Amino acid sequence: MAVPKRKTTRAVRDARRSTHKVEAPSRSVCPQCHQPKLPHRVCPECGYYDGKEIIDTE
């Protein structure tokens, strides 16, 4: 069984964990209606994606 030779210091442990943070999802602006939307998703306001109407919102 593998056993650590030395105790891991708090600095090394915390530096390793520093990348495990939770971030809010990034937002982009819809080029059609200029409302915020998630990237690579159909805009929930106007229903457009990549310049084409995908869903009818009216």
Summary of the structure (lengths in Angstrom):
residues: 58
radius of gyration: 22.4
end to end distance: 64.4
largest distance: 66.3
contacts: 89
relative contact order: 0.13
helix: 14%
strand: 14%
